[in-house]
Every structure is written in structure tokens, then in C-alpha cells.
Amino acid sequence: MAYIDYYKVLGLDKSATEAEIKKAYRKLARKYHPDVNPGDSEAEEKFKQLNEANEVLSNPENRKKYDKYGKDWQHAEAYEQAERQRGQYANAGGGSRAQYSGGFDEDDFSDFFSSMFGGAGGGGFRGSGRQAQFRGQDFNATLELDLRDVYEKHKRTLTVNGKNIRLTIPAGVENGQTIKIKGYGGEGVNGGPNGDLYLEFRIRNNTAFKRDGANLYKTVKLDLYTAVLGGELFVDTFDGSVKLKIAPETPSGKQVKLKGKGFPVYKKDGQFGDLYITYEIEMPTNLSAQEKKLFEELAKLRS
């Protein structure tokens, strides 16, 4: 797997705090979100990398492993166990190699395993009678959902490599977001831990709403007469209809905010973003002769 510098992806260095990581992720995720950049494959790839970086660096345990092992952070347990076994083997007089006591350089990992296991790719120690344990392979899967599917928390069963996995999908999942399901990857070797499943969400938006994080945006047509004289208008939100009061002389392009009528905030039960309504004045068509005459009289009054 190619090495990705997650700190560089977020525009940070290794001294960044958890708050700085969270702030950088939110800022860049809004910028590169697929809904904001439709059809932009580079932005989509960047958004995917941002999610990967946040998944690793926002978790203190994963971050510690990443800082030490780089691109091989997911195999940290195997490296550490192999290092312990090597120390035990050397102390027992089982070989002539010097015991390794320093930290790892990223290029040392393959050489380390080759020297440890004789290039056997997961076999046991030669002559030691013990077999090394290896962590199982990580799996990647994609789950396609409609936007309305992730408006509420729900359960779903996935089949991955012949296994049925019962998941609870939180409300507010983002398009392109990847979550880790621990232990649902490949089986470990010689009793080693299972790998993990990385599940990427692909959210199809076939609604009249545009989504940006937890906020929703919608354009609503407003007839000319209501825009000029004022009145009331029923508008569909994501979970029902609301009645809006239209002020007289409302201009086209005017935006109003409906607080709490947006999308659920991810993993924050009961919290919602806002819905922004933009009015688009709809001009009357197929005017009768009398209507045209009235508009002409109005034009004369205005002049």
C-alpha cells in the first residue's frame, strides 16, 4: 500500500493537537466534499484521503501506531509481537543474530521479517518449534445508500467474504466517509488477531436538497404576486412541510434559514443542522389581454 502522509493531507505537522486535527479535517472536508465538487475525481480522492487521515489521527491509539510505523501502522501488533519473540529467541541462545533493541525505520520492516522468519512470509522460527502470529488482512467494502437512508440511524446486514455482518449505521453519515469495523477482516495466522473491515459509504442524493455537512440547501419558486404583496408559502423540509411567512417585496435570491431543519449531525443524537431556503421569483406566463393591460398601467405608474 502506498504511503500517505496523513499529517500532510491535513496540512499539519506531528505536533498538532487533537483540536487542531479536528478543525483542519472539518475545514478541508467542507472544501473537498463531493456534493460541493460534483464530477471532480481529484476532489473525491482528496476527500477520501481526508477521511482516512481523520480516522487514524483522531484516534490516539491509531495515531501512536502511525507515528511509529508509518504506512505499516495497521500491522503494529504483529511487529511488536515478532520483536518480542525475537528477543526471547535470542536470549534462549536459539540463534547467532544480535537482539534488536532500537526503533524501526520504515524501510526496515520487510528486512526485519525476512531475517526473523527466513523469508518464509509468515512461517515459524527455524528450529525454534514456535510459529509466529500474524494479523489478518484488512478488507475494504463499499456500501451504497440513498440520502434518505442515512437521515435516521438504522440497522443493516452486509455480506462480506461470505460472512453476514449486522451493522448499526449512524444517522448523518457523509458521502465518501470510511469507518473501521474492528475484527471483521481476514482471519489471523497462527492465532493472530483478525484484520479490520474498512467500509466506505457512497450516498446517492436523489432529493431536491443539496447537502453540505449537516446543513441542507433548497431553492423554492415564489410567484411574482406573493413576492410583491407578501403572503404565506408551504415548503417541504426533509421531514415534513412548514408554513413560511413571505414579507412584501421579497427579492429573488433572498435566503432564509430554518434552524434545526437540516440533516442530523453525525454521532450526535438529537442535533441537526439548518435548512437554507433560497427564493426564486417565478414570472407569470401566458398573460391574458387584461393582465397585460394592467401591467402596462402599472408600468406607467412606476415611471
C-alpha positions as CSV (number, residue, x, y, z in Angstrom):
1,M,0.0,0.0,0.0
2,A,1.4,3.4,-1.0
3,Y,2.5,5.6,1.9
4,I,0.2,8.6,2.6
5,D,1.4,11.3,5.0
6,Y,-1.8,11.9,6.9
7,Y,-0.3,15.0,8.6
8,K,0.5,16.5,5.2
9,V,-3.0,15.6,3.9
10,L,-4.5,17.7,6.8
11,G,-1.8,20.5,6.4
12,L,-0.4,19.8,9.9
13,D,2.8,18.5,11.5
14,K,3.3,15.8,14.1
15,S,3.0,18.2,17.0
16,A,-0.7,19.0,16.1
17,T,-3.2,18.7,18.9
18,E,-6.4,16.8,18.7
19,A,-8.3,20.0,18.4
20,E,-6.1,21.2,15.5
21,I,-6.7,17.8,13.8
22,K,-10.4,18.1,14.2
23,K,-10.5,21.7,13.0
24,A,-8.3,21.0,9.9
25,Y,-10.4,18.0,9.0
26,R,-13.7,19.8,9.2
27,K,-12.4,22.8,7.1
28,L,-10.9,20.6,4.3
29,A,-13.8,18.2,4.3
30,R,-16.2,21.0,3.5
31,K,-13.9,22.3,0.8
32,Y,-13.5,18.9,-1.0
33,H,-16.9,17.4,-0.3
34,P,-18.3,15.6,-3.4
35,D,-21.5,17.5,-3.1
36,V,-19.6,20.7,-3.4
37,N,-17.4,19.3,-6.3
38,P,-19.7,17.2,-8.4
39,G,-17.9,15.1,-11.0
40,D,-14.5,16.2,-9.7
41,S,-12.5,12.9,-9.3
42,E,-9.5,14.7,-7.8
43,A,-11.7,16.3,-5.1
44,E,-13.3,12.9,-4.4
45,E,-9.9,11.3,-4.0
46,K,-8.8,14.1,-1.7
47,F,-12.0,13.8,0.4
48,K,-11.3,10.1,0.7
49,Q,-7.7,10.7,1.9
50,L,-9.0,13.3,4.4
51,N,-11.4,10.7,5.9
52,E,-8.6,8.2,6.1
53,A,-6.3,10.7,7.8
54,N,-9.0,11.7,10.3
55,E,-9.9,8.1,11.0
56,V,-6.2,7.4,12.0
57,L,-5.1,10.7,13.6
58,S,-8.2,11.4,15.6
59,N,-7.8,8.1,17.4
60,P,-5.0,8.4,20.0
61,E,-4.1,4.6,19.8
62,N,-4.0,4.6,16.0
63,R,-2.1,7.8,15.9
64,K,0.6,6.4,18.2
65,K,1.0,3.4,15.9
66,Y,1.0,5.5,12.8
67,D,3.7,7.8,14.2
68,K,5.9,4.8,15.0
69,Y,5.3,2.5,12.0
70,G,4.1,4.9,9.2
71,K,2.3,3.1,6.3
72,D,2.5,-0.2,8.2
73,W,0.7,1.1,11.3
74,Q,-2.1,-1.4,10.9
75,H,0.5,-4.2,11.4
76,A,1.9,-2.8,14.6
77,E,0.7,-5.7,16.8
78,A,2.5,-8.2,14.5
79,Y,5.7,-6.2,14.5
80,E,5.7,-5.8,18.3
81,Q,5.0,-9.4,18.9
82,A,7.6,-10.5,16.4
83,E,10.1,-8.2,18.1
84,R,9.3,-9.8,21.5
85,Q,9.6,-13.3,20.1
86,R,12.9,-12.4,18.6
87,G,14.2,-11.2,21.9
88,Q,13.1,-14.3,23.6
89,Y,14.7,-16.5,20.9
90,A,18.0,-14.6,21.1
91,N,18.1,-14.8,24.9
92,A,17.4,-18.5,24.7
93,G,20.5,-18.9,22.6
94,G,18.5,-20.0,19.6
95,G,20.5,-18.1,17.0
96,S,23.5,-16.0,16.2
97,R,21.7,-12.8,15.3
98,A,22.1,-9.8,17.7
99,Q,19.0,-8.8,19.6
100,Y,17.2,-5.8,18.0
101,S,16.7,-3.0,20.5
102,G,16.2,0.2,18.5
103,G,13.1,1.8,16.8
104,F,12.0,0.9,13.3
105,D,12.8,2.7,10.2
106,E,10.1,2.5,7.6
107,D,12.3,0.6,5.1
108,D,13.4,-1.9,7.8
109,F,10.1,-3.7,8.1
110,S,10.4,-6.1,5.2
111,D,14.1,-6.8,6.0
112,F,13.1,-7.4,9.6
113,F,10.5,-10.0,8.8
114,S,12.8,-11.6,6.2
115,S,15.6,-12.0,8.8
116,M,13.1,-13.1,11.5
117,F,11.3,-15.7,9.6
118,G,13.8,-16.7,7.0
119,G,11.8,-15.2,4.2
120,A,9.0,-17.6,4.9
121,G,6.4,-14.9,4.7
122,G,4.6,-15.9,8.0
123,G,6.3,-19.2,8.8
124,G,7.6,-20.1,12.3
125,F,11.2,-19.7,13.6
126,R,13.5,-22.2,12.1
127,G,14.5,-24.8,14.7
128,S,12.6,-23.0,17.5
129,G,9.5,-25.1,17.4
130,R,7.3,-21.9,17.6
131,Q,5.3,-20.2,14.9
132,A,4.9,-16.5,14.5
133,Q,1.4,-15.0,14.7
134,F,0.3,-12.6,12.1
135,R,-2.6,-10.2,11.9
136,G,-5.2,-10.9,9.3
137,Q,-5.6,-8.9,6.1
138,D,-7.8,-5.8,6.2
139,F,-10.8,-5.8,3.9
140,N,-12.4,-2.9,2.0
141,A,-16.0,-2.7,1.1
142,T,-18.4,-0.1,-0.3
143,L,-22.0,0.4,0.8
144,E,-24.3,2.4,-1.4
145,L,-27.2,4.2,0.2
146,D,-29.8,6.9,-0.6
147,L,-29.6,10.2,1.3
148,R,-32.9,9.4,3.0
149,D,-31.4,6.1,4.3
150,V,-28.9,8.0,6.5
151,Y,-31.4,10.6,7.8
152,E,-32.1,8.2,10.7
153,K,-30.0,5.6,12.5
154,H,-30.8,2.1,11.2
155,K,-29.6,-1.4,11.1
156,R,-28.4,-3.3,8.0
157,T,-26.9,-6.6,7.3
158,L,-23.9,-6.8,5.0
159,T,-22.3,-9.9,3.5
160,V,-18.5,-9.7,3.2
161,N,-16.5,-12.7,2.1
162,G,-19.4,-15.0,3.0
163,K,-19.9,-13.5,6.4
164,N,-23.1,-11.7,7.5
165,I,-22.3,-8.6,9.5
166,R,-25.1,-6.8,11.3
167,L,-24.4,-3.1,11.5
168,T,-26.0,-0.1,13.1
169,I,-25.4,2.8,10.7
170,P,-25.4,6.2,12.4
171,A,-27.5,9.0,11.1
172,G,-25.6,11.7,9.3
173,V,-23.0,9.5,7.5
174,E,-21.2,11.5,4.8
175,N,-20.7,10.5,1.2
176,G,-17.2,9.1,0.9
177,Q,-16.8,8.6,4.6
178,T,-15.0,5.5,5.7
179,I,-15.4,3.7,9.0
180,K,-13.5,0.9,10.5
181,I,-15.2,-2.2,11.8
182,K,-12.7,-3.9,14.1
183,G,-12.0,-7.6,13.7
184,Y,-14.2,-8.2,10.6
185,G,-11.3,-8.5,8.1
186,G,-9.3,-11.7,7.3
187,E,-8.5,-14.3,9.9
188,G,-5.2,-14.0,11.7
189,V,-2.4,-16.6,11.0
190,N,-1.4,-19.0,13.8
191,G,-3.8,-17.4,16.3
192,G,-3.0,-13.8,15.4
193,P,-5.7,-11.1,15.5
194,N,-8.2,-10.7,12.7
195,G,-7.8,-7.8,10.3
196,D,-10.4,-5.0,10.2
197,L,-13.1,-4.1,7.7
198,Y,-13.0,-0.6,6.2
199,L,-16.4,0.4,4.9
200,E,-16.8,3.3,2.6
201,F,-20.2,4.9,2.2
202,R,-21.5,6.1,-1.2
203,I,-24.5,8.3,-0.7
204,R,-26.8,9.0,-3.6
205,N,-28.7,12.2,-3.4
206,N,-31.9,12.0,-5.4
207,T,-33.7,14.7,-3.5
208,A,-34.3,18.4,-4.1
209,F,-31.9,19.3,-1.3
210,K,-28.2,20.0,-1.6
211,R,-26.2,18.8,1.4
212,D,-23.1,20.4,3.0
213,G,-22.2,18.5,6.2
214,A,-25.3,18.8,8.4
215,N,-26.8,21.8,6.5
216,L,-29.3,21.5,3.7
217,Y,-30.0,23.9,0.9
218,K,-33.0,24.2,-1.3
219,T,-34.3,26.6,-4.0
220,V,-38.1,27.3,-3.8
221,K,-40.1,29.0,-6.6
222,L,-42.1,32.0,-5.4
223,D,-44.8,33.5,-7.6
224,L,-44.5,37.2,-8.5
225,Y,-47.7,38.3,-6.8
226,T,-46.7,36.7,-3.4
227,A,-43.2,38.1,-3.7
228,V,-44.6,41.7,-4.3
229,L,-47.6,41.6,-2.0
230,G,-46.4,39.2,0.7
231,G,-48.3,36.1,1.9
232,E,-47.7,32.6,3.0
233,L,-46.0,29.6,1.4
234,F,-45.8,25.9,2.4
235,V,-42.3,24.5,1.9
236,D,-41.2,20.8,2.1
237,T,-38.4,20.2,4.5
238,F,-36.6,16.8,4.8
239,D,-39.0,15.5,7.4
240,G,-42.3,17.4,6.6
241,S,-43.9,20.6,5.5
242,V,-43.6,24.0,7.2
243,K,-45.5,27.3,6.5
244,L,-43.4,30.3,5.8
245,K,-44.5,33.9,6.0
246,I,-43.4,35.9,3.0
247,A,-42.6,39.6,3.5
248,P,-43.9,42.1,0.9
249,E,-41.4,43.0,-1.8
250,T,-39.3,39.9,-1.3
251,P,-36.5,39.9,-3.9
252,S,-35.4,36.9,-6.0
253,G,-32.4,35.2,-4.4
254,K,-33.3,36.1,-0.8
255,Q,-32.3,33.3,1.6
256,V,-33.9,32.4,4.9
257,K,-32.6,29.9,7.5
258,L,-34.8,27.3,9.1
259,K,-32.9,26.4,12.3
260,G,-32.7,22.7,13.1
261,K,-34.4,21.7,9.9
262,G,-31.2,20.4,8.2
263,F,-29.5,17.0,8.4
264,P,-28.6,15.0,11.6
265,V,-25.1,15.7,13.0
266,Y,-23.0,12.6,12.7
267,K,-23.0,10.6,16.0
268,K,-24.7,13.4,18.0
269,D,-28.2,12.2,18.7
270,G,-30.8,14.9,18.6
271,Q,-28.6,17.5,16.9
272,F,-29.4,18.8,13.4
273,G,-28.0,21.3,11.0
274,D,-30.0,24.1,9.4
275,L,-32.1,24.3,6.2
276,Y,-31.4,27.3,4.0
277,I,-34.2,28.3,1.6
278,T,-33.5,30.5,-1.4
279,Y,-36.4,32.1,-3.1
280,E,-36.6,32.2,-6.9
281,I,-39.2,34.5,-8.4
282,E,-41.3,32.8,-11.0
283,M,-42.5,35.1,-13.7
284,P,-46.1,34.7,-14.9
285,T,-46.6,33.4,-18.4
286,N,-49.5,33.2,-21.0
287,L,-50.9,36.6,-19.8
288,S,-54.4,37.5,-20.9
289,A,-55.0,40.8,-22.7
290,Q,-56.5,42.2,-19.5
291,E,-53.5,41.2,-17.4
292,K,-51.1,42.8,-20.0
293,K,-53.2,46.0,-19.8
294,L,-52.9,46.0,-16.0
295,F,-49.1,45.6,-16.2
296,E,-48.9,48.4,-18.7
297,E,-50.9,50.7,-16.4
298,L,-48.6,49.6,-13.5
299,A,-45.6,50.4,-15.6
300,K,-46.9,53.9,-16.3
301,L,-47.5,54.5,-12.6
302,R,-43.9,53.4,-11.8
303,S,-42.5,55.7,-14.5
